[in-house]
Amino acid sequence: MTVVAIHVAPERGGPCVALERGALVPGRGIEGDNHQARPSGEPASELTYIEA
Protein backbone atom coordinates (compact mmCIF):
# COMPACT_ATOMS: atom_id res chain seq x y z
CA MET A 1 0.00 0.00 0.00
CA THR A 2 1.23 3.49 -0.82
CA VAL A 3 0.10 6.52 1.19
CA VAL A 4 -1.08 9.21 -1.21
CA ALA A 5 -2.37 11.76 1.32
CA ILE A 6 -2.91 12.24 5.05
CA HIS A 7 -5.71 14.52 6.28
CA VAL A 8 -6.63 15.43 9.85
CA ALA A 9 -9.40 17.48 11.43
CA PRO A 10 -7.75 19.78 13.99
CA GLU A 11 -11.14 20.69 15.52
CA ARG A 12 -14.07 18.37 16.13
CA GLY A 13 -16.58 18.83 13.32
CA GLY A 14 -14.18 21.14 11.50
CA PRO A 15 -12.78 20.77 8.01
CA CYS A 16 -9.94 18.37 7.29
CA VAL A 17 -6.54 19.70 6.32
CA ALA A 18 -3.80 17.93 4.35
CA LEU A 19 -0.48 17.19 6.02
CA GLU A 20 2.86 17.11 4.21
CA ARG A 21 4.13 14.87 7.04
CA GLY A 22 2.45 13.29 10.00
CA ALA A 23 3.81 12.28 13.39
CA LEU A 24 2.21 9.22 14.95
CA VAL A 25 1.88 9.18 18.73
CA PRO A 26 1.65 5.60 20.09
CA GLY A 27 -1.77 4.94 21.63
CA ARG A 28 -2.98 8.45 20.73
CA GLY A 29 -3.12 8.83 16.93
CA ILE A 30 -1.85 11.39 14.43
CA GLU A 31 -0.41 14.53 16.01
CA GLY A 32 -2.61 17.55 15.25
CA ASP A 33 -5.85 15.57 14.86
CA ASN A 34 -8.69 16.38 17.25
CA HIS A 35 -8.95 12.72 18.30
CA GLN A 36 -5.29 12.72 19.38
CA ALA A 37 -5.89 15.49 21.90
CA ARG A 38 -8.67 13.77 23.87
CA PRO A 39 -8.59 14.94 27.48
CA SER A 40 -9.95 11.59 28.69
CA GLY A 41 -6.74 9.79 27.76
CA GLU A 42 -8.89 7.30 25.84
CA PRO A 43 -6.97 5.99 22.80
CA ALA A 44 -8.16 7.21 19.41
CA SER A 45 -9.37 4.53 17.01
CA GLU A 46 -10.77 6.43 14.02
CA LEU A 47 -8.97 5.87 10.72
CA THR A 48 -10.38 5.83 7.21
CA TYR A 49 -8.61 4.29 4.21
CA ILE A 50 -9.73 5.33 0.74
CA GLU A 51 -8.33 3.35 -2.18
CA ALA A 52 -6.88 5.57 -4.92
PQR file with spaces between the fields and no chain letter, atoms N, CA, C, O and H, PARSE charges and radii, in Angstrom:
ATOM       1  N    MET     1       0.851   -1.173    0.000 -0.4000 1.5000
ATOM       2  CA   MET     1       0.000    0.000    0.000 -0.0000 2.0000
ATOM       3  C    MET     1       0.894    1.232    0.000  0.5500 1.7000
ATOM       4  O    MET     1       1.909    1.266    0.695 -0.5500 1.4000
ATOM       5  N    THR     2       0.525    2.226   -0.766 -0.4000 1.5000
ATOM       6  CA   THR     2       1.231    3.493   -0.825 -0.0000 2.0000
ATOM       7  C    THR     2       0.336    4.580   -0.254  0.5500 1.7000
ATOM       8  O    THR     2      -0.834    4.677   -0.625 -0.5500 1.4000
ATOM       9  H    THR     2      -0.299    2.199   -1.331  0.4000 1.0000
ATOM      10  N    VAL     3       0.866    5.392    0.633 -0.4000 1.5000
ATOM      11  CA   VAL     3       0.103    6.516    1.195 -0.0000 2.0000
ATOM      12  C    VAL     3       0.174    7.670    0.208  0.5500 1.7000
ATOM      13  O    VAL     3       1.258    8.141   -0.138 -0.5500 1.4000
ATOM      14  H    VAL     3       1.816    5.314    0.934  0.4000 1.0000
ATOM      15  N    VAL     4      -0.995    8.120   -0.244 -0.4000 1.5000
ATOM      16  CA   VAL     4      -1.082    9.213   -1.209 -0.0000 2.0000
ATOM      17  C    VAL     4      -1.290   10.543   -0.498  0.5500 1.7000
ATOM      18  O    VAL     4      -0.752   11.566   -0.921 -0.5500 1.4000
ATOM      19  H    VAL     4      -1.876    7.737    0.036  0.4000 1.0000
ATOM      20  N    ALA     5      -2.077   10.531    0.591 -0.4000 1.5000
ATOM      21  CA   ALA     5      -2.372   11.759    1.319 -0.0000 2.0000
ATOM      22  C    ALA     5      -2.760   11.421    2.760  0.5500 1.7000
ATOM      23  O    ALA     5      -3.288   10.345    3.042 -0.5500 1.4000
ATOM      24  H    ALA     5      -2.514    9.700    0.934  0.4000 1.0000
ATOM      25  N    ILE     6      -2.489   12.355    3.652 -0.4000 1.5000
ATOM      26  CA   ILE     6      -2.915   12.244    5.047 -0.0000 2.0000
ATOM      27  C    ILE     6      -3.660   13.529    5.382  0.5500 1.7000
ATOM      28  O    ILE     6      -3.136   14.628    5.200 -0.5500 1.4000
ATOM      29  H    ILE     6      -2.060   13.228    3.423  0.4000 1.0000
ATOM      30  N    HIS     7      -4.894   13.381    5.875 -0.4000 1.5000
ATOM      31  CA   HIS     7      -5.707   14.522    6.275 -0.0000 2.0000
ATOM      32  C    HIS     7      -6.122   14.352    7.727  0.5500 1.7000
ATOM      33  O    HIS     7      -6.408   13.237    8.165 -0.5500 1.4000
ATOM      34  H    HIS     7      -5.320   12.488    6.023  0.4000 1.0000
ATOM      35  N    VAL     8      -6.157   15.443    8.472 -0.4000 1.5000
ATOM      36  CA   VAL     8      -6.628   15.433    9.853 -0.0000 2.0000
ATOM      37  C    VAL     8      -7.639   16.553   10.035  0.5500 1.7000
ATOM      38  O    VAL     8      -7.671   17.511    9.262 -0.5500 1.4000
ATOM      39  H    VAL     8      -5.924   16.348    8.116  0.4000 1.0000
ATOM      40  N    ALA     9      -8.460   16.423   11.062 -0.4000 1.5000
ATOM      41  CA   ALA     9      -9.398   17.481   11.432 -0.0000 2.0000
ATOM      42  C    ALA     9      -8.913   18.046   12.768  0.5500 1.7000
ATOM      43  O    ALA     9      -9.122   17.423   13.809 -0.5500 1.4000
ATOM      44  H    ALA     9      -8.434   15.646   11.690  0.4000 1.0000
ATOM      45  N    PRO    10      -8.273   19.210   12.755 -0.5600 1.5000
ATOM      46  CA   PRO    10      -7.750   19.784   13.993  0.2800 2.0000
ATOM      47  C    PRO    10      -8.824   20.074   15.039  0.5500 1.7000
ATOM      48  O    PRO    10      -8.556   19.990   16.237 -0.5500 1.4000
ATOM      49  N    GLU    11     -10.040   20.414   14.600 -0.4000 1.5000
ATOM      50  CA   GLU    11     -11.137   20.691   15.520 -0.0000 2.0000
ATOM      51  C    GLU    11     -12.283   19.733   15.239  0.5500 1.7000
ATOM      52  O    GLU    11     -12.571   19.417   14.085 -0.5500 1.4000
ATOM      53  H    GLU    11     -10.258   20.482   13.626  0.4000 1.0000
ATOM      54  N    ARG    12     -12.931   19.276   16.292 -0.4000 1.5000
ATOM      55  CA   ARG    12     -14.065   18.368   16.131 -0.0000 2.0000
ATOM      56  C    ARG    12     -15.148   19.017   15.270  0.5500 1.7000
ATOM      57  O    ARG    12     -15.600   20.127   15.553 -0.5500 1.4000
ATOM      58  H    ARG    12     -12.698   19.532   17.230  0.4000 1.0000
ATOM      59  N    GLY    13     -15.552   18.314   14.224 -0.4000 1.5000
ATOM      60  CA   GLY    13     -16.575   18.829   13.323 -0.0000 2.0000
ATOM      61  C    GLY    13     -16.052   19.826   12.312  0.5500 1.7000
ATOM      62  O    GLY    13     -16.798   20.287   11.447 -0.5500 1.4000
ATOM      63  H    GLY    13     -15.184   17.412   13.995  0.4000 1.0000
ATOM      64  N    GLY    14     -14.778   20.163   12.412 -0.4000 1.5000
ATOM      65  CA   GLY    14     -14.183   21.142   11.498 -0.0000 2.0000
ATOM      66  C    GLY    14     -13.703   20.490   10.212  0.5500 1.7000
ATOM      67  O    GLY    14     -13.745   19.268   10.073 -0.5500 1.4000
ATOM      68  H    GLY    14     -14.172   19.789   13.114  0.4000 1.0000
ATOM      69  N    PRO    15     -13.252   21.304    9.281 -0.5600 1.5000
ATOM      70  CA   PRO    15     -12.778   20.768    8.010  0.2800 2.0000
ATOM      71  C    PRO    15     -11.440   20.042    8.174  0.5500 1.7000
ATOM      72  O    PRO    15     -10.653   20.345    9.071 -0.5500 1.4000
ATOM      73  N    CYS    16     -11.211   19.091    7.297 -0.4000 1.5000
ATOM      74  CA   CYS    16      -9.938   18.371    7.289 -0.0000 2.0000
ATOM      75  C    CYS    16      -8.890   19.192    6.554  0.5500 1.7000
ATOM      76  O    CYS    16      -9.198   19.942    5.628 -0.5500 1.4000
ATOM      77  H    CYS    16     -11.851   18.844    6.568  0.4000 1.0000
ATOM      78  N    VAL    17      -7.659   19.034    6.984 -0.4000 1.5000
ATOM      79  CA   VAL    17      -6.538   19.701    6.318 -0.0000 2.0000
ATOM      80  C    VAL    17      -5.503   18.645    5.950  0.5500 1.7000
ATOM      81  O    VAL    17      -5.320   17.661    6.666 -0.5500 1.4000
ATOM      82  H    VAL    17      -7.409   18.425    7.737  0.4000 1.0000
ATOM      83  N    ALA    18      -4.829   18.863    4.823 -0.4000 1.5000
ATOM      84  CA   ALA    18      -3.805   17.932    4.354 -0.0000 2.0000
ATOM      85  C    ALA    18      -2.504   18.177    5.103  0.5500 1.7000
ATOM      86  O    ALA    18      -2.160   19.315    5.423 -0.5500 1.4000
ATOM      87  H    ALA    18      -4.978   19.662    4.241  0.4000 1.0000
ATOM      88  N    LEU    19      -1.787   17.093    5.377 -0.4000 1.5000
ATOM      89  CA   LEU    19      -0.476   17.189    6.016 -0.0000 2.0000
ATOM      90  C    LEU    19       0.599   16.797    5.012  0.5500 1.7000
ATOM      91  O    LEU    19       0.419   15.845    4.252 -0.5500 1.4000
ATOM      92  H    LEU    19      -2.067   16.169    5.117  0.4000 1.0000
ATOM      93  N    GLU    20       1.703   17.515    5.003 -0.4000 1.5000
ATOM      94  CA   GLU    20       2.864   17.114    4.210 -0.0000 2.0000
ATOM      95  C    GLU    20       3.516   15.910    4.876  0.5500 1.7000
ATOM      96  O    GLU    20       3.957   14.978    4.205 -0.5500 1.4000
ATOM      97  H    GLU    20       1.848   18.288    5.620  0.4000 1.0000
ATOM      98  N    ARG    21       3.571   15.941    6.220 -0.4000 1.5000
ATOM      99  CA   ARG    21       4.134   14.869    7.036 -0.0000 2.0000
ATOM     100  C    ARG    21       3.260   14.714    8.269  0.5500 1.7000
ATOM     101  O    ARG    21       2.630   15.669    8.723 -0.5500 1.4000
ATOM     102  H    ARG    21       3.212   16.698    6.766  0.4000 1.0000
ATOM     103  N    GLY    22       3.232   13.519    8.797 -0.4000 1.5000
ATOM     104  CA   GLY    22       2.452   13.286   10.001 -0.0000 2.0000
ATOM     105  C    GLY    22       3.275   12.552   11.041  0.5500 1.7000
ATOM     106  O    GLY    22       4.019   11.626   10.717 -0.5500 1.4000
ATOM     107  H    GLY    22       3.744   12.744    8.428  0.4000 1.0000
ATOM     108  N    ALA    23       3.140   12.964   12.284 -0.4000 1.5000
ATOM     109  CA   ALA    23       3.814   12.284   13.387 -0.0000 2.0000
ATOM     110  C    ALA    23       2.791   11.412   14.107  0.5500 1.7000
ATOM     111  O    ALA    23       1.735   11.895   14.515 -0.5500 1.4000
ATOM     112  H    ALA    23       2.535   13.716   12.548  0.4000 1.0000
ATOM     113  N    LEU    24       3.102   10.143   14.258 -0.4000 1.5000
ATOM     114  CA   LEU    24       2.208    9.221   14.949 -0.0000 2.0000
ATOM     115  C    LEU    24       2.620    9.128   16.408  0.5500 1.7000
ATOM     116  O    LEU    24       3.796    8.943   16.722 -0.5500 1.4000
ATOM     117  H    LEU    24       3.960    9.751   13.926  0.4000 1.0000
ATOM     118  N    VAL    25       1.641    9.259   17.298 -0.4000 1.5000
ATOM     119  CA   VAL    25       1.881    9.175   18.734 -0.0000 2.0000
ATOM     120  C    VAL    25       1.299    7.844   19.209  0.5500 1.7000
ATOM     121  O    VAL    25       0.083    7.656   19.150 -0.5500 1.4000
ATOM     122  H    VAL    25       0.686    9.410   17.043  0.4000 1.0000
ATOM     123  N    PRO    26       2.139    6.912   19.682 -0.5600 1.5000
ATOM     124  CA   PRO    26       1.649    5.604   20.090  0.2800 2.0000
ATOM     125  C    PRO    26       0.480    5.692   21.078  0.5500 1.7000
ATOM     126  O    PRO    26       0.557    6.388   22.090 -0.5500 1.4000
ATOM     127  N    GLY    27      -0.598    4.975   20.766 -0.4000 1.5000
ATOM     128  CA   GLY    27      -1.775    4.943   21.627 -0.0000 2.0000
ATOM     129  C    GLY    27      -2.620    6.198   21.590  0.5500 1.7000
ATOM     130  O    GLY    27      -3.622    6.286   22.299 -0.5500 1.4000
ATOM     131  H    GLY    27      -0.661    4.409   19.944  0.4000 1.0000
ATOM     132  N    ARG    28      -2.233    7.188   20.766 -0.4000 1.5000
ATOM     133  CA   ARG    28      -2.976    8.454   20.726 -0.0000 2.0000
ATOM     134  C    ARG    28      -3.444    8.827   19.321  0.5500 1.7000
ATOM     135  O    ARG    28      -4.515    9.418   19.184 -0.5500 1.4000
ATOM     136  H    ARG    28      -1.418    7.118   20.190  0.4000 1.0000
ATOM     137  N    GLY    29      -2.693    8.507   18.283 -0.4000 1.5000
ATOM     138  CA   GLY    29      -3.119    8.830   16.928 -0.0000 2.0000
ATOM     139  C    GLY    29      -2.153    9.755   16.214  0.5500 1.7000
ATOM     140  O    GLY    29      -0.969    9.809   16.545 -0.5500 1.4000
ATOM     141  H    GLY    29      -1.823    8.027   18.394  0.4000 1.0000
ATOM     142  N    ILE    30      -2.664   10.481   15.235 -0.4000 1.5000
ATOM     143  CA   ILE    30      -1.849   11.394   14.433 -0.0000 2.0000
ATOM     144  C    ILE    30      -1.802   12.751   15.130  0.5500 1.7000
ATOM     145  O    ILE    30      -2.836   13.333   15.455 -0.5500 1.4000
ATOM     146  H    ILE    30      -3.626   10.437   14.966  0.4000 1.0000
ATOM     147  N    GLU    31      -0.588   13.240   15.351 -0.4000 1.5000
ATOM     148  CA   GLU    31      -0.412   14.533   16.012 -0.0000 2.0000
ATOM     149  C    GLU    31      -1.118   15.628   15.215  0.5500 1.7000
ATOM     150  O    GLU    31      -0.969   15.709   13.996 -0.5500 1.4000
ATOM     151  H    GLU    31       0.253   12.767   15.087  0.4000 1.0000
ATOM     152  N    GLY    32      -1.879   16.459   15.902 -0.4000 1.5000
ATOM     153  CA   GLY    32      -2.614   17.549   15.254 -0.0000 2.0000
ATOM     154  C    GLY    32      -4.062   17.221   14.973  0.5500 1.7000
ATOM     155  O    GLY    32      -4.839   18.120   14.654 -0.5500 1.4000
ATOM     156  H    GLY    32      -2.000   16.393   16.892  0.4000 1.0000
ATOM     157  N    ASP    33      -4.454   15.949   15.082 -0.4000 1.5000
ATOM     158  CA   ASP    33      -5.847   15.574   14.857 -0.0000 2.0000
ATOM     159  C    ASP    33      -6.636   15.749   16.151  0.5500 1.7000
ATOM     160  O    ASP    33      -6.095   15.543   17.237 -0.5500 1.4000
ATOM     161  H    ASP    33      -3.822   15.219   15.341  0.4000 1.0000
ATOM     162  N    ASN    34      -7.892   16.123   16.045 -0.4000 1.5000
ATOM     163  CA   ASN    34      -8.695   16.383   17.248 -0.0000 2.0000
ATOM     164  C    ASN    34      -8.868   15.126   18.103  0.5500 1.7000
ATOM     165  O    ASN    34      -9.046   15.241   19.316 -0.5500 1.4000
ATOM     166  H    ASN    34      -8.331   16.290   15.162  0.4000 1.0000
ATOM     167  N    HIS    35      -8.823   13.949   17.515 -0.4000 1.5000
ATOM     168  CA   HIS    35      -8.950   12.718   18.298 -0.0000 2.0000
ATOM     169  C    HIS    35      -7.695   12.454   19.127  0.5500 1.7000
ATOM     170  O    HIS    35      -7.775   11.814   20.176 -0.5500 1.4000
ATOM     171  H    HIS    35      -8.678   13.856   16.530  0.4000 1.0000
ATOM     172  N    GLN    36      -6.550   12.933   18.677 -0.4000 1.5000
ATOM     173  CA   GLN    36      -5.292   12.722   19.384 -0.0000 2.0000
ATOM     174  C    GLN    36      -5.257   13.500   20.689  0.5500 1.7000
ATOM     175  O    GLN    36      -4.600   13.082   21.643 -0.5500 1.4000
ATOM     176  H    GLN    36      -6.485   13.453   17.826  0.4000 1.0000
ATOM     177  N    ALA    37      -5.945   14.607   20.740 -0.4000 1.5000
ATOM     178  CA   ALA    37      -5.887   15.489   21.899 -0.0000 2.0000
ATOM     179  C    ALA    37      -7.006   15.249   22.904  0.5500 1.7000
ATOM     180  O    ALA    37      -7.364   16.162   23.648 -0.5500 1.4000
ATOM     181  H    ALA    37      -6.479   14.946   19.965  0.4000 1.0000
ATOM     182  N    ARG    38      -7.563   14.053   22.944 -0.4000 1.5000
ATOM     183  CA   ARG    38      -8.666   13.765   23.871 -0.0000 2.0000
ATOM     184  C    ARG    38      -8.229   13.952   25.319  0.5500 1.7000
ATOM     185  O    ARG    38      -7.222   13.378   25.735 -0.5500 1.4000
ATOM     186  H    ARG    38      -7.273   13.311   22.340  0.4000 1.0000
ATOM     187  N    PRO    39      -8.957   14.735   26.085 -0.5600 1.5000
ATOM     188  CA   PRO    39      -8.591   14.941   27.478  0.2800 2.0000
ATOM     189  C    PRO    39      -8.802   13.705   28.350  0.5500 1.7000
ATOM     190  O    PRO    39      -8.223   13.599   29.431 -0.5500 1.4000
ATOM     191  N    SER    40      -9.627   12.773   27.883 -0.4000 1.5000
ATOM     192  CA   SER    40      -9.947   11.593   28.691 -0.0000 2.0000
ATOM     193  C    SER    40      -8.793   10.601   28.747  0.5500 1.7000
ATOM     194  O    SER    40      -8.771    9.716   29.603 -0.5500 1.4000
ATOM     195  H    SER    40     -10.098   12.859   27.005  0.4000 1.0000
ATOM     196  N    GLY    41      -7.827   10.749   27.827 -0.4000 1.5000
ATOM     197  CA   GLY    41      -6.741    9.788   27.760 -0.0000 2.0000
ATOM     198  C    GLY    41      -7.135    8.505   27.045  0.5500 1.7000
ATOM     199  O    GLY    41      -6.332    7.581   26.916 -0.5500 1.4000
ATOM     200  H    GLY    41      -7.845   11.468   27.132  0.4000 1.0000
ATOM     201  N    GLU    42      -8.387    8.457   26.579 -0.4000 1.5000
ATOM     202  CA   GLU    42      -8.886    7.298   25.841 -0.0000 2.0000
ATOM     203  C    GLU    42      -8.196    7.238   24.477  0.5500 1.7000
ATOM     204  O    GLU    42      -8.140    8.248   23.775 -0.5500 1.4000
ATOM     205  H    GLU    42      -9.039    9.208   26.683  0.4000 1.0000
ATOM     206  N    PRO    43      -7.668    6.068   24.090 -0.5600 1.5000
ATOM     207  CA   PRO    43      -6.975    5.988   22.796  0.2800 2.0000
ATOM     208  C    PRO    43      -7.910    6.280   21.634  0.5500 1.7000
ATOM     209  O    PRO    43      -9.084    5.913   21.665 -0.5500 1.4000
ATOM     210  N    ALA    44      -7.388    6.937   20.620 -0.4000 1.5000
ATOM     211  CA   ALA    44      -8.161    7.211   19.412 -0.0000 2.0000
ATOM     212  C    ALA    44      -8.174    5.962   18.543  0.5500 1.7000
ATOM     213  O    ALA    44      -7.192    5.220   18.507 -0.5500 1.4000
ATOM     214  H    ALA    44      -6.434    7.235   20.595  0.4000 1.0000
ATOM     215  N    SER    45      -9.277    5.724   17.844 -0.4000 1.5000
ATOM     216  CA   SER    45      -9.368    4.533   17.009 -0.0000 2.0000
ATOM     217  C    SER    45      -9.946    4.829   15.632  0.5500 1.7000
ATOM     218  O    SER    45     -10.202    3.895   14.873 -0.5500 1.4000
ATOM     219  H    SER    45     -10.075    6.326   17.873  0.4000 1.0000
ATOM     220  N    GLU    46     -10.158    6.083   15.287 -0.4000 1.5000
ATOM     221  CA   GLU    46     -10.768    6.431   14.021 -0.0000 2.0000
ATOM     222  C    GLU    46      -9.706    6.572   12.937  0.5500 1.7000
ATOM     223  O    GLU    46      -8.769    7.359   13.071 -0.5500 1.4000
ATOM     224  H    GLU    46      -9.950    6.842   15.904  0.4000 1.0000
ATOM     225  N    LEU    47      -9.860    5.804   11.865 -0.4000 1.5000
ATOM     226  CA   LEU    47      -8.966    5.869   10.724 -0.0000 2.0000
ATOM     227  C    LEU    47      -9.751    5.432    9.513  0.5500 1.7000
ATOM     228  O    LEU    47     -10.445    4.416    9.562 -0.5500 1.4000
ATOM     229  H    LEU    47     -10.622    5.165   11.756  0.4000 1.0000
ATOM     230  N    THR    48      -9.658    6.174    8.425 -0.4000 1.5000
ATOM     231  CA   THR    48     -10.376    5.832    7.205 -0.0000 2.0000
ATOM     232  C    THR    48      -9.376    5.666    6.069  0.5500 1.7000
ATOM     233  O    THR    48      -8.573    6.562    5.809 -0.5500 1.4000
ATOM     234  H    THR    48      -9.094    6.999    8.385  0.4000 1.0000
ATOM     235  N    TYR    49      -9.423    4.529    5.396 -0.4000 1.5000
ATOM     236  CA   TYR    49      -8.609    4.290    4.210 -0.0000 2.0000
ATOM     237  C    TYR    49      -9.499    4.461    2.991  0.5500 1.7000
ATOM     238  O    TYR    49     -10.614    3.942    2.953 -0.5500 1.4000
ATOM     239  H    TYR    49     -10.075    3.801    5.607  0.4000 1.0000
ATOM     240  N    ILE    50      -9.014    5.182    2.003 -0.4000 1.5000
ATOM     241  CA   ILE    50      -9.731    5.326    0.739 -0.0000 2.0000
ATOM     242  C    ILE    50      -8.789    4.882   -0.363  0.5500 1.7000
ATOM     243  O    ILE    50      -7.711    5.452   -0.529 -0.5500 1.4000
ATOM     244  H    ILE    50      -8.108    5.604    2.033  0.4000 1.0000
ATOM     245  N    GLU    51      -9.188    3.869   -1.116 -0.4000 1.5000
ATOM     246  CA   GLU    51      -8.331    3.351   -2.181 -0.0000 2.0000
ATOM     247  C    GLU    51      -8.282    4.329   -3.344  0.5500 1.7000
ATOM     248  O    GLU    51      -9.313    4.808   -3.818 -0.5500 1.4000
ATOM     249  H    GLU    51     -10.064    3.405   -0.981  0.4000 1.0000
ATOM     250  N    ALA    52      -7.050    4.619   -3.800 -0.4000 1.5000
ATOM     251  CA   ALA    52      -6.880    5.574   -4.921 -0.0000 2.0000
ATOM     252  C    ALA    52      -6.853    4.851   -6.243  0.5500 1.7000
ATOM     253  O    ALA    52      -6.718    5.483   -7.291 -0.5500 1.4000
ATOM     254  H    ALA    52      -6.213    4.230   -3.415  0.4000 1.0000
